[in-house]
Amino acid sequence: MGIFCVIGSVLEGMLDRFYIFSPEQLNEVAQNALARQSDTRGVIDDIVRQLKVSHPGRTINTREEWVFNNAGGAMGSMYIIHASITEYLIIFGTALGTEGHTGRHTADDYFHILEGEQWAYEADSLTKEVYPAGSVHHLQRGVVKQYRMPDTCWAMEYARGWIPPMLPFGYADTFFSTLDIQTLWHTSVITGREIIANLLHASLFKQSAYDGVRQALNKGVRHIDTAQIYGNEDSVGQALKDSGVSRSELFIATKYGGGRDVRSEFNDSLRKLQLEYLDLYIVHWPKVVEQSGGLAATWSEFEKLKSEGLVKHIGVSNFDNNDLDELLKTAKEYPEVNQIELGPTCWKKVEHIYKRNAELGIVVEAYGALAALTSPKSDLDNLFSQLGEKYGLSKGAIILLWLKSHKIVAVTTTSKDERFEEYNKVYASTLEEVDGEAISKLGKQYLDIVTSMTSDWSLNYLNNAAEQAKSDPPGYIPNQPLRKSRRNNTLEQTHEANKKSLELSAIKHNKAWETAIAPGKAMFTTAFMMYMSGSSIQIFSISIVFMTIWNALKSLTKINTTFKPFQISNAPPGATLTHAELDFTPQKLAFVACQVAALALGLYKADTMGLLPSRPSDWIEFWRSDILTTFTPGSVHPLY
């Protein structure tokens, strides 16, 4: 038993090394999708696309295989995006409403609400928790609740911890309620496939990265872009070494992805890439700086790396104009590069970022530009075909030529020899101004068309005669007033959003207090178990004492990490009152007090069992006496 406890503690301490997502990053992904899209279908597609771009070295399931899921009495539809031993990421929800039991799990569960509301409450609570669209419901490990989706509700659910023990909860209803063996089979196949793929994918992806870099270098490519979060820096470094290409010919860029301080991550990247310096070092996302002291401190460290000659150029990635303005308040040096998602189909929403960077003299790098080739057929696609015939280039080369006309650096990848040849032709070609303007114009129109196709109608529960007068969508059976979705910010909407923002703030404080006193509640059970185990030296009693002391010490070293989820900024859209910087000092002090009490309890029990050297007799062998004392019969000798 003690051995298993020790092994479990060691593995628990290693969990953080296996995570590839973070709640903060996924919250940003969800918020970006909600800001850009006006319906759930678009939001889900946007989320998957963002994850595919930001985690190219991981298995992001893009097949969109929907299955019903019955767990704890709640029924909904589920799409598994990612599954591994330590994480799963799914889209879960219902169009009709459902409720049930959350289960008590070995992982933290984060529900990023995309549409509708989720309600929840614990057994000792008399009020419900309400989580609207845009908020995050954090179900902590070991906590159980009743939850409800009162109507249409969709959420991106992210669990991190030990996933296999959670699987029986997801399967139990099949055997004791639905008997839907076919759905059970499909769910098992998808889950097993994704978990196995992630177990095998690391080595396969590393080999793929190695082969890809070697192929690119052989074709004349000299700019190699990677990132810490891709998990392939060691493979890239080995490929660079084996290629035989002179270091002076190469331009190597990688990105800081958080997790540790800048200097440690930089040294780790340099070691994996087998380089003495980097040509370009980039802050991967604005949010990653939260783990390195904030934006100003992170950028200051980047500037030091450059001044020390370890980096030739420093830049950022996924920074919008607000992020840049915040950076420039304290920066001594401007970023030299800003790598953003940019292409003809998203030109309308990023043109202002491009212009702002141009004004500041910041080079714009574009990733995801060729996504236009996989977009629905439109006038823009027809234009690519026409220009391809005119210039003798492929559609992809035309897009790269358009980027070149704007002096934008393209970051892309391919494993096909013919595409390398096509892309090389771009350097010898020039796009006529009129053709470039035509691409930009149709690119803007494309976004308008897609938006209008997905956001014409949405439910409106207000009795507004003007809105009701609008025609219903085809095939719709009226049972609720309808309105055109405009995402406006009326005074009433702002007031309601602010009200929900304050409610969320109160929920966060209440949940923080529950987290703070949870160790204190657990002490009664722990004390009872210690009492029942007796004071004799047994493996069971020793294990309880060891785990009590170990957990208390470990928790005292992770105080900020414990309360960090409550700092996630998730104010409802349209709210002018935010709560990004809530103060949880009282809760942290209470948490420390409970952990210190638990530590004291463990040490007291260890002392009563004789495990601590707290008695004089425990030190008797270390005593030295130069005086020999003789005691006669009838005298008293005190033994200390």
C-alpha positions in Angstrom: 0.0 0.0 0.0 2.8 2.4 0.9 4.6 1.6 -2.3 1.5 2.4 -4.3 1.1 5.7 -2.4 4.7 6.7 -3.2 4.3 5.8 -6.9 1.0 7.6 -7.0 2.6 10.7 -5.5 5.5 10.7 -7.9 3.2 10.3 -10.9 0.9 13.0 -9.6 3.9 15.4 -9.5 4.7 14.6 -13.1 1.2 15.3 -14.5 2.1 18.9 -15.5 4.7 17.6 -17.9 2.1 15.7 -20.0 -0.4 18.5 -20.5 -0.4 20.1 -24.0 -3.4 22.4 -23.3 -4.0 24.9 -20.5 -7.3 26.3 -19.2 -6.1 29.9 -20.0 -5.2 29.1 -23.6 -8.5 27.2 -24.2 -10.4 30.1 -22.7 -8.7 32.4 -25.1 -9.6 30.1 -28.0 -13.2 30.0 -26.9 -13.4 33.8 -26.5 -11.8 34.4 -29.9 -14.3 32.0 -31.6 -17.3 33.7 -29.8 -16.1 37.1 -30.8 -15.6 36.1 -34.5 -18.6 33.9 -35.0 -22.3 34.4 -34.5 -23.7 30.9 -34.3 -22.6 27.7 -32.5 -21.8 25.9 -35.8 -19.3 28.6 -36.7 -17.9 28.7 -33.1 -17.1 25.0 -33.1 -15.5 25.1 -36.5 -13.4 28.2 -35.4 -12.3 26.4 -32.2 -11.1 23.3 -34.1 -9.3 25.4 -36.7 -7.5 27.4 -34.0 -6.4 24.2 -32.2 -5.2 22.7 -35.5 -3.1 25.7 -36.2 -1.7 26.1 -32.7 -1.0 22.4 -32.1 0.1 21.0 -35.5 2.1 18.3 -33.7 -0.8 16.9 -31.8 -3.7 14.8 -32.7 -6.6 17.2 -33.1 -9.6 15.1 -34.3 -11.2 17.0 -37.2 -13.5 14.3 -38.3 -16.3 15.7 -36.2 -17.8 12.3 -35.2 -20.9 13.1 -33.1 -22.2 10.5 -30.7 -24.8 10.5 -27.9 -23.4 10.4 -24.4 -25.3 9.4 -21.3 -23.4 9.9 -18.0 -24.8 10.5 -14.5 -28.3 10.7 -15.9 -27.6 13.6 -18.3 -27.9 13.0 -22.0 -26.2 15.1 -24.7 -24.3 15.0 -27.9 -20.5 14.7 -27.9 -17.7 15.4 -30.3 -14.2 14.2 -29.1 -11.6 16.7 -30.3 -8.6 15.2 -28.3 -8.2 12.3 -25.9 -5.1 11.0 -24.0 -4.2 9.4 -20.7 -4.1 12.9 -19.0 -6.4 15.1 -21.0 -9.6 15.1 -23.0 -11.2 17.9 -25.0 -14.8 17.6 -26.3 -17.7 19.6 -27.4 -20.7 18.6 -25.4 -24.3 19.9 -25.3 -27.9 19.5 -26.1 -30.6 21.3 -28.1 -33.3 20.2 -25.7 -31.9 20.6 -22.2 -30.7 17.9 -19.7 -29.6 17.5 -16.2 -27.7 15.0 -14.1 -24.8 14.1 -11.7 -21.3 15.3 -12.6 -19.6 12.4 -11.0 -16.6 12.5 -8.7 -13.5 12.4 -10.8 -9.7 12.2 -10.8 -9.3 15.2 -13.0 -10.2 18.9 -13.1 -13.1 19.7 -15.5 -13.5 23.0 -17.3 -16.7 23.8 -19.1 -16.3 26.7 -21.5 -19.9 27.7 -22.2 -20.4 28.5 -25.9 -24.2 28.9 -26.0 -27.0 29.0 -23.5 -26.5 28.5 -19.8 -25.3 25.8 -17.4 -26.6 25.6 -13.9 -25.0 23.7 -11.0 -25.1 23.4 -7.2 -23.4 21.3 -4.5 -25.2 19.3 -1.8 -24.5 21.9 0.9 -25.6 24.9 -1.2 -29.0 26.4 -1.2 -28.5 28.5 -4.3 -27.6 27.6 -7.9 -24.5 28.6 -9.8 -25.3 30.1 -13.2 -22.7 30.0 -16.0 -23.8 32.0 -19.2 -22.2 31.9 -22.6 -18.6 33.1 -22.4 -18.0 31.9 -18.9 -16.1 28.9 -17.5 -17.4 26.4 -15.0 -14.5 24.8 -13.2 -15.4 21.5 -11.6 -12.5 20.7 -9.3 -11.0 17.3 -8.9 -13.0 15.3 -6.4 -15.9 17.7 -6.2 -19.4 16.5 -7.1 -22.4 18.6 -8.2 -25.8 18.3 -9.8 -25.9 20.2 -13.0 -28.4 21.2 -15.6 -28.6 22.6 -19.0 -32.1 24.2 -18.9 -32.4 24.6 -22.6 -30.1 24.6 -25.6 -26.6 24.7 -24.3 -23.2 23.8 -25.8 -19.9 23.8 -24.1 -16.2 23.0 -24.8 -15.3 20.6 -22.0 -11.7 20.2 -21.0 -10.5 17.7 -18.4 -6.9 17.4 -17.1 -5.7 14.8 -14.7 -6.0 11.0 -14.8 -8.6 10.2 -17.5 -8.9 6.4 -17.5 -10.7 6.2 -14.1 -13.3 8.6 -15.5 -14.3 6.3 -18.4 -16.5 3.9 -16.4 -18.7 6.8 -15.4 -19.2 7.6 -19.1 -20.1 4.0 -19.8 -22.3 3.0 -16.8 -25.6 4.3 -18.1 -25.3 2.1 -21.2 -25.5 -1.0 -19.1 -27.9 0.2 -16.5 -30.2 2.5 -18.5 -30.0 2.9 -22.3 -28.6 -0.4 -23.4 -27.4 1.4 -26.5 -24.5 -0.9 -27.4 -24.0 0.6 -30.8 -23.3 4.1 -29.4 -21.1 2.5 -26.7 -19.1 0.8 -29.5 -18.7 4.0 -31.5 -17.6 6.0 -28.4 -15.1 3.3 -27.4 -13.6 3.2 -30.9 -13.2 7.0 -31.1 -11.8 7.3 -27.6 -9.5 4.3 -27.9 -8.3 5.5 -31.3 -7.5 9.0 -30.1 -5.7 7.8 -26.9 -3.6 5.3 -28.7 -2.9 7.8 -31.5 -1.6 10.2 -28.9 0.6 7.5 -27.2 2.1 6.7 -30.6 2.0 10.1 -32.2 5.0 11.5 -30.3 7.6 9.3 -32.0 5.8 9.3 -35.4 5.5 13.1 -35.4 9.1 13.6 -34.4 10.2 11.4 -37.4 7.8 13.4 -39.6 9.3 16.7 -38.4 12.8 15.4 -39.0 11.9 14.2 -42.5 10.1 17.4 -43.3 12.9 19.7 -42.3 15.5 17.6 -44.2 13.3 17.7 -47.3 12.8 21.5 -47.1 16.5 22.1 -46.6 17.3 19.9 -49.6 14.8 22.0 -51.7 16.6 25.2 -50.8 14.4 26.4 -47.9 16.5 28.2 -45.3 13.9 29.7 -43.0 12.7 27.1 -40.4 9.9 28.1 -38.0 9.0 25.9 -35.0 7.8 26.4 -31.4 8.1 25.0 -27.9 4.5 23.9 -27.9 4.8 21.9 -31.1 7.0 19.4 -29.2 9.4 18.9 -32.2 12.3 21.1 -31.5 14.6 18.2 -30.8 13.7 16.6 -34.2 14.2 19.9 -36.0 17.6 20.3 -34.3 18.8 16.9 -35.3 17.6 17.5 -38.9 19.5 20.8 -39.0 22.7 19.1 -37.7 22.4 16.2 -40.1 21.7 18.4 -43.1 25.2 19.7 -43.3 23.9 23.2 -44.2 26.1 26.0 -42.9 24.6 27.8 -39.8 25.2 31.1 -41.5 22.8 30.2 -44.3 20.0 29.3 -41.9 17.3 31.5 -40.3 15.9 29.6 -37.3 12.8 30.8 -35.4 11.1 29.3 -32.4 8.5 30.5 -29.9 8.2 30.9 -26.1 5.1 29.0 -25.0 5.1 29.7 -21.2 5.2 27.0 -18.6 8.5 28.3 -17.0 10.4 31.5 -17.0 11.7 32.8 -20.3 15.4 32.1 -19.7 14.8 28.4 -18.8 12.5 27.8 -21.8 15.0 29.6 -24.1 17.9 27.5 -22.9 15.8 24.4 -23.3 14.9 25.3 -26.9 18.5 26.1 -27.7 19.6 22.8 -26.3 17.0 20.8 -28.3 17.8 22.7 -31.5 21.5 22.2 -31.0 22.2 25.8 -31.7 24.3 28.5 -30.0 21.9 31.3 -30.9 18.5 31.9 -32.5 17.8 34.2 -35.5 14.2 34.9 -34.2 12.6 34.3 -30.8 8.8 34.9 -30.6 6.2 35.3 -27.8 3.7 32.7 -29.0 0.5 34.1 -27.5 -0.2 37.2 -25.4 -1.6 35.0 -22.6 1.6 32.9 -22.1 3.3 35.9 -20.4 1.1 35.4 -17.4 3.4 32.6 -16.4 6.5 34.7 -16.6 5.7 37.8 -14.6 3.5 39.6 -17.2 4.0 41.2 -20.5 6.5 43.9 -19.5 8.8 41.4 -17.6 8.6 38.8 -20.4 9.6 41.3 -23.1 12.3 42.7 -20.9 13.8 39.2 -20.8 13.5 39.0 -24.5 15.5 42.3 -24.8 18.2 40.9 -22.6 18.5 37.8 -24.7 19.0 40.0 -27.7 21.5 42.3 -26.0 23.5 39.2 -25.0 23.8 38.1 -28.6 21.7 34.9 -27.9 19.0 36.1 -30.3 19.3 38.3 -33.3 15.7 39.3 -33.6 12.7 39.3 -31.2 9.0 39.3 -32.1 5.5 38.3 -31.1 2.7 36.2 -32.4 -1.1 36.5 -32.3 -0.9 40.1 -31.0 -3.7 42.4 -32.0 -3.4 46.2 -31.8 -4.4 46.3 -28.1 -1.7 43.8 -27.2 0.9 45.8 -29.2 -0.1 49.0 -27.5 0.2 47.4 -24.1 3.6 46.0 -25.0 4.9 49.4 -26.3 4.1 51.1 -23.0 7.2 49.6 -21.4 9.3 48.2 -24.3 12.7 49.5 -25.0 12.7 47.8 -28.4 9.8 47.3 -30.8 9.0 43.8 -31.8 10.6 43.1 -35.2 8.0 40.5 -36.2 4.3 39.8 -35.5 3.2 36.4 -36.7 -0.6 36.3 -37.2 -3.2 34.3 -39.0 -3.6 36.2 -42.3 -4.9 35.3 -45.7 -7.4 36.6 -48.3 -10.5 35.0 -46.5 -9.7 36.8 -43.2 -8.3 40.0 -44.7 -11.3 42.1 -43.6 -10.8 41.3 -39.9 -6.9 41.6 -39.8 -6.3 44.4 -42.3 -6.2 47.0 -39.4 -3.6 44.9 -37.6 -1.5 44.7 -40.7 -1.7 48.4 -41.2 -0.8 49.2 -37.6 2.3 46.9 -37.8 3.3 48.5 -41.0 3.1 52.0 -39.3 5.4 50.7 -36.5 7.9 49.1 -38.9 7.0 45.6 -37.7 7.3 42.8 -40.3 4.1 40.8 -40.5 4.4 37.0 -40.9 1.3 35.1 -42.0 0.3 31.6 -41.0 -2.9 29.9 -42.3 -2.9 31.8 -45.5 -3.5 28.7 -47.6 -6.7 27.9 -45.6 -8.5 29.8 -48.4 -7.9 26.7 -50.6 -10.1 24.6 -48.3 -12.9 27.2 -48.0 -16.3 26.8 -49.7 -16.3 27.6 -53.5 -16.9 31.3 -54.2 -16.0 34.1 -56.5 -12.7 34.3 -54.7 -11.9 30.7 -55.6 -12.8 31.4 -59.2 -10.5 34.4 -59.2 -7.6 32.3 -57.9 -8.2 29.9 -60.9 -8.3 32.8 -63.4 -5.1 34.4 -62.0 -3.4 31.0 -61.9 -3.9 30.6 -65.7 -2.8 34.2 -66.2 0.5 33.8 -64.3 1.0 30.1 -64.9 0.9 29.4 -61.2 -1.2 27.2 -58.8 -3.9 28.7 -56.6 -1.6 28.4 -53.5 1.2 30.2 -55.3 -1.2 33.0 -56.2 -2.1 33.5 -52.5 1.6 33.6 -51.7 2.1 36.1 -54.5 -0.6 38.2 -52.9 1.2 38.1 -49.6 4.4 39.1 -51.3 2.7 42.1 -52.9 1.9 43.3 -49.3 5.5 42.6 -48.1 4.1 39.9 -45.8 6.3 36.9 -45.0 4.5 33.6 -45.6 4.9 30.7 -43.1 3.6 27.5 -44.5 4.5 23.8 -44.9 4.4 21.1 -47.5 5.8 17.6 -48.1 5.2 17.5 -51.9 8.1 18.2 -54.2 5.9 19.9 -56.8 4.7 22.4 -54.3 8.2 23.4 -53.4 8.8 24.1 -57.1 5.6 26.1 -57.4 6.3 28.2 -54.3 9.8 28.9 -55.6 8.3 30.5 -58.7 6.7 33.1 -56.5 10.1 34.8 -56.0 10.4 35.4 -59.8 6.8 36.6 -60.2 5.1 39.9 -59.5 1.4 40.4 -59.0 -0.2 43.3 -60.9 -1.7 45.9 -58.6 -5.2 45.5 -60.1 -5.1 41.8 -59.4 -4.0 42.3 -55.8 -6.8 44.7 -55.2 -9.3 42.2 -56.7 -8.2 39.5 -54.3 -8.4 41.9 -51.3 -11.9 43.0 -52.4 -13.3 39.5 -52.9 -11.6 38.4 -49.7 -13.5 41.0 -47.7 -16.8 40.1 -49.5 -16.2 36.4 -48.7 -16.2 37.1 -45.0 -19.4 39.1 -45.3 -21.1 36.3 -47.3 -20.1 33.6 -44.8 -21.2 35.7 -41.9 -24.6 36.4 -43.5 -25.1 32.7 -44.2 -24.5 31.7 -40.5 -26.0 34.6 -38.6 -29.3 35.6 -40.3 -31.5 34.2 -37.6 -31.3 33.6 -33.9 -33.9 33.2 -31.1 -35.2 36.3 -29.4 -37.4 35.9 -26.3 -38.4 39.6 -26.2 -41.8 40.6 -27.6 -40.6 43.0 -30.3 -43.1 43.6 -33.0 -40.6 45.0 -35.4 -38.4 42.0 -35.1 -41.3 39.6 -35.3 -42.3 41.1 -38.7 -39.1 39.7 -40.3 -39.5 36.5 -42.3 -38.7 33.1 -40.7 -35.9 31.0 -42.0 -36.9 28.3 -44.5 -38.5 25.3 -42.9 -38.8 26.9 -39.5 -42.0 26.3 -37.4 -42.6 29.5 -35.5 -42.9 29.1 -31.7 -40.7 32.0 -30.6 -40.2 35.6 -31.8 -37.2 36.0 -34.1 -34.7 38.7 -34.6 -31.8 39.4 -36.8 -28.5 38.7 -35.0 -26.6 42.0 -34.8 -24.5 41.7 -31.6 -25.3 45.2 -30.7 -24.6 46.8 -27.3 -27.8 48.5 -26.2 -28.1 49.9 -22.7 -30.3 47.0 -21.6 -27.9 44.4 -22.9 -24.9 46.2 -21.2 -26.8 46.3 -17.9 -27.7 42.6 -18.1 -24.1 41.7 -19.1 -22.8 43.8 -16.1 -25.2 42.0 -13.8 -24.0 38.7 -15.0 -20.4 39.8 -14.6 -21.0 40.7 -10.9 -22.7 37.3 -10.4 -19.7 35.6 -11.9 -17.4 37.6 -9.6 -19.5 36.4 -6.6 -19.4 32.8 -7.8 -15.6 33.0 -8.1 -15.2 34.3 -4.6 -17.6 31.6 -3.2 -15.8 28.8 -5.1 -12.4 30.2 -3.9 -13.6 30.0 -0.3 -14.8 26.4 -0.9 -11.4 25.5 -2.2 -9.7 27.3 0.7 -11.6 25.4 3.4 -11.8 22.0 1.6 -8.5 20.8 3.3 -10.1 21.7 6.7 -13.2 19.7 6.0 -11.1 16.7 4.9 -9.1 16.8 8.2 -12.0 15.3 10.2 -12.0 12.2 8.0 -8.2 12.0 8.0 -8.1 12.3 11.8 -10.8 9.5 12.2 -8.8 7.3 9.8 -5.6 8.0 11.8 -7.4 7.2 15.1 -8.8 3.9 13.7 -5.4 2.8 12.4 -3.9 2.9 15.9 -0.4 3.8 16.9 1.4 0.6 16.0 3.8 0.6 13.1 1.8 -0.8 10.2 1.9 -0.1 6.5 -1.6 1.3 6.5 -1.0 3.8 9.3 2.4 4.8 7.9 0.8 5.4 4.5 -1.9 7.6 5.9 0.6 9.7 7.8 2.9 10.0 4.8 0.1 11.0 2.5 -1.2 13.6 4.9 2.2 15.2 5.4 3.1 15.0 1.7 -0.2 16.5 0.4 0.1 19.4 2.8 3.6 20.2 1.8 2.8 19.9 -1.9 -0.3 22.1 -1.5 1.8 24.8 0.3 4.1 25.0 -2.7 1.2 25.4 -5.2 -0.9 28.1 -3.6 -1.0 30.4 -6.6 -1.6 27.4 -9.0 -4.6 26.3 -6.9 -6.3 29.7 -7.1 -5.2 30.5 -10.6 -8.3 29.1 -12.4 -10.4 31.7 -10.6 -8.3 34.5 -12.2 -9.5 33.5 -15.7 -11.1 36.5 -17.2 -14.5 35.4 -18.5 -16.8 38.4 -18.3 -19.9 38.0 -20.5 -19.8 39.6 -23.9 -20.9 43.2 -23.8 -20.0 43.8 -20.1 -18.3 46.9 -19.1 -17.6 45.6 -15.6 -14.8 43.0 -15.7 -13.1 41.1 -12.9 -9.8 40.1 -14.4 -7.9 41.0 -11.2 -9.8 39.6 -8.2 -8.1 39.5 -4.8 -8.2 36.1 -3.2 -5.7 36.9 -0.4 -8.2 36.0 2.5 -9.0 32.6 0.8 -5.3 31.9 0.3 -4.5 32.7 3.9 -7.4 30.3 5.0 -6.0 27.7 2.6 -2.5 28.0 4.1 -4.0 27.7 7.6 -5.8 24.5 6.7 -2.7 23.0 5.1 -0.6 23.9 8.1 -3.2 22.3 10.4 -3.1 19.2 8.3 0.7 19.2 8.4 0.6 19.5 12.2 -1.9 16.6 12.4 0.3 14.4 10.3 3.4 15.3 12.3 1.5 14.7 15.6 0.4 11.3 14.5 3.9 10.5 13.3 5.2 11.5 16.7 2.7 9.3 18.6 3.8 6.4 16.5 7.4 7.0 17.4 8.4 7.9 13.9 9.9 11.3 14.9 13.1 11.7 17.0 11.3 13.8 19.6 12.3 12.0 22.8 15.7 12.2 24.6 16.1 8.5 24.3 16.2 8.8 20.5 19.4 10.8 20.9 21.1 8.8 23.7 23.7 7.3 21.4 24.9 10.8 20.6 25.4 11.8 24.2 28.9 12.0 25.5 29.9 12.2 29.2 33.4 12.6 30.5 32.4 12.2 34.1 31.7 8.8 35.6 29.0 9.1 38.3 28.7 6.4 40.9 25.4 5.7 42.6 25.3 3.8 45.9 22.5 1.5 47.0 19.4 3.4 48.1 20.1 6.4 45.9 17.9 7.7 43.1 19.1 8.1 39.5 16.8 10.2 37.3 16.8 9.0 33.7 16.2 11.8 31.2 
